[in-house]
Amino acid sequence: MQEHGQTFVFLITLVIFFLVVGLIRNRKITEHFAVLWVAISVGLLVASSLGFPYLFRVAQFLGIPYPPSALFLLVIFGLTLLVIQLFAWISKLNERTRALVQDAALFENRLKQVMSRTTELERKLGAAAQ
């Protein structure tokens, strides 16, 4: 029964891998995240195919009596790292957005000044022509 569970987990991770590859091919995932998700999916494939026997050793090393609990601990650790990476990326995007909004406001102000000066010059030229 243990082999059936391992085969099922391997097939699920294989589906995840091909899903990630499909998203990359359709450009639904940017290059920045493509590397991250390919690494995650390859890691899942390797862990599900080769790492299952080592799960018991890892659990024993960590002092966890029930090996699936060690798996959950490792998954929670990995997801925490992923969330930290995503928050760092979001923070960077927020900073870039703030800078772009400030630049747009400066350009809008400069455009208003130019338009005002242009209107003023057109009035002077119109008055001088009459």
C-alpha positions, -999 to 999 in steps of 0.1 A, spaced: 0 0 0 29 23 7 41 21 -29 6 31 -42 7 62 -21 42 71 -33 31 65 -69 0 87 -64 21 115 -49 46 112 -78 18 115 -104 4 146 -87 38 163 -86 43 153 -123 9 170 -131 21 201 -112 54 201 -131 36 200 -165 11 226 -153 40 250 -145 57 243 -178 24 250 -196 20 283 -177 55 293 -187 49 284 -224 17 304 -224 35 333 -207 12 333 -178 42 332 -154 69 358 -158 106 348 -160 112 359 -125 87 334 -111 93 308 -138 127 299 -123 111 297 -89 82 275 -99 104 252 -120 127 248 -90 97 241 -67 82 216 -91 115 198 -98 121 197 -61 86 181 -56 94 156 -83 127 146 -67 113 145 -32 83 124 -42 103 99 -62 136 96 -43 130 113 -10 102 92 4 126 67 22 146 97 36 114 111 52 117 86 80 153 95 86 146 132 86 117 126 111 139 105 133 167 131 131 143 159 141 129 138 169 94 136 153 77 103 160 53 104 131 71 109 97 42 126 79 44 153 106 80 159 95 67 163 59 42 189 70 70 207 89 92 208 58 63 220 36 54 247 61 90 258 61 91 259 23 58 278 20 71 303 45 102 309 24 79 313 -7 58 339 11 88 358 22 101 358 -14 67 370 -27 65 398 -1 100 410 -10 89 411 -47 57 430 -38 76 455 -17 99 461 -47 69 466 -70 53 490 -45 85 511 -44 86 512 -82 50 521 -84 54 550 -60 84 563 -80 63 561 -112 34 579 -97 57 607 -85 73 610 -119 38 611 -136 27 639 -112 59 658 -120 53 654 -157 17 664 -154 27 696 -135 53 704 -161 28 698 -189 3 722 -172 30 748 -170 39 744 -207 2 745 -217 -3 776 -196 27 793 -211 16 783 -246 -19 797 -241 -4 829 -227 19 833 -258 -11 826 -282 -31 854 -265 -1 878 -269 3 869 -305 -34 872 -312 -35 906 -295 -4 918 -314 -19 906 -347 -50 927 -343 
